[in-house]
Amino acid sequence: MVGPVPSVREILAGRAGEEMSLNDRHLNPQLGRIVRTLGFDRRWVRGEGAHLIDSGGARYLDLFSGYGVFAIGRNHPEAIAAVEEAMEAHTANLPQLGVTLLSGVLAEQLLARAPSSVAAMVPANTGTETVEAAIKIARAATGRARILYAEHAFHGLTLGSLSLNGDPIFRDGFGPLLAECEALPFGDVDALERALARGEVAAFIVEPIQGKGVNVPPAGSLQAAQRLCREAGALFVCDEVQTGLGRTGRFFALEHWGLEPDLICVSKALSGGLVPIGAVLVSRAAFDSVFDGMERAVRHGSTVGGNDRAAAAALATLRVLESERLVERAERLGALLLELTAPLVERYEVVSDVRGLGLMWGIEFGPPSSRAHRSVWNAAERAQPGIFSQLVTVPLFHDHRIFCQVAGHRMNVIKALPALVVEESEIRRFATALEEVVARAERLPSALARFGMSMGRRALAARR
Ligand SMILES: Cc1ncc(COP(=O)(O)O)c(C=O)c1O
């Protein structure tokens, strides 16, 4: 017999402490194992701005921001108020065979901030949905099938977007994926030119800065890609799901290179992390060639895409980005973070690169040059690829209350995507803590021994 369904208040008050056991029983026990093994199994009770707060009241600097969702900070009061306002107004949400005001104004506002190459908005609910929409629109608009994408791309995990993802951890076992999708080295203009020359390309889809690995494009490559696509009659699509909405110090990252794509995918930060949202901004020509008659007016869409709550949260997010000057803030604090951390490349053998744009930042580790340490590194990496990064992220969490992780599977790149409201003092604290932790991790044998012991203890505790 199931009992009555409790209210949110009753759950938060009466079942606190059951998160991990509920997860293990009903959600994802493998995720539970990872979280326990790293010792990240805090009981998170609140989110505030750039921080997560645990049940003991400790504040952690959150450099994940929910994978980039909380750009305006967690639980921004203005975004909450906007959703409440829309609910209190009892708006005629989702009439379906009818249209509403909030979505229309959101489209107007987003398009006003986008390049003039796009003129219409197709609503969605998640990032992957925007990519699925982009694939479909590109195919329908061009009458061609081939989709080109960049190696190491991440565009989401539904079948279409997964077909544009080179990582076997994500792909294996889910095939066959979409045919006619082809990966090219990121930023390789010649490879793109050759692929386009083979004909039948509907679109080239690219993240202006790749999320997996925080890869910044070679100078001039995105402009060249756009030009080559235009010449070949293929659509040029920018996936700004992660880079959009101020993250890189511009409203859209594409502004760094003056791009004018045919389609722009937006999601994540757009609704302040309060409700799912996504939007594809589409050129007039592409839009009109897909939705080209009354009978075809709803040939792509989603039941709850364009709902009033998402639109209300998104409008508030745009307002906050401007009133708090968060785009400029991302540019300034991102430059500071690079300035503080770039010298680590010179100071530590294991730091091979520090890179980023705005508050999308990454540090890459590589084998040390001294022969003794290099052989320890090689042995450790053979046993567990990407292990060195964990020698950094785990003490950052436990000793400094800084929450961050690797930028992809089996890679030694750590990534930071703080909320754009993060204080300058927190950026400085992160840079100092990082250096301390990297200095200790570089002494590989002792760092590995310490790490092994603490992992062992946690794995044992997790088993109990
Ligand atoms: C660039 C990019 N595109 C698409 C997606 C997929 O978004 P979602 O997880 O909302 O489906 C992500 C998610 O990380 C992303 O970073």
The ligand as a MOL file (V3000), in Angstrom:
LIG
                    3D

  0  0  0     0  0            999 V3000
M  V30 BEGIN CTAB
M  V30 COUNTS 16 16 0 0 0
M  V30 BEGIN ATOM
M  V30 1 C 26.8030 22.7060 -25.9340 0
M  V30 2 C 25.7100 21.8360 -25.4120 0
M  V30 3 N 24.7040 21.4850 -26.2200 0
M  V30 4 C 23.6950 20.7160 -25.7980 0
M  V30 5 C 23.6680 20.2220 -24.5100 0
M  V30 6 C 22.5460 19.3530 -24.0530 0
M  V30 7 O 21.7120 20.0340 -23.1650 0
M  V30 8 P 20.6970 19.2250 -22.2460 0
M  V30 9 O 21.5040 18.4730 -21.2520 0
M  V30 10 O 19.8330 20.2920 -21.6530 0
M  V30 11 O 19.9350 18.3300 -23.1440 0
M  V30 12 C 24.6920 20.5620 -23.6310 0
M  V30 13 C 24.6970 20.0470 -22.2490 0
M  V30 14 O 25.6600 20.0610 -21.5350 0
M  V30 15 C 25.7430 21.3800 -24.0950 0
M  V30 16 O 26.7560 21.7340 -23.2940 0
M  V30 END ATOM
M  V30 BEGIN BOND
M  V30 1 1 1 2
M  V30 2 1 2 3
M  V30 3 2 2 15
M  V30 4 2 3 4
M  V30 5 1 4 5
M  V30 6 1 5 6
M  V30 7 2 5 12
M  V30 8 1 6 7
M  V30 9 1 7 8
M  V30 10 2 8 9
M  V30 11 1 8 10
M  V30 12 1 8 11
M  V30 13 1 12 13
M  V30 14 1 12 15
M  V30 15 2 13 14
M  V30 16 1 15 16
M  V30 END BOND
M  V30 END CTAB
M  END
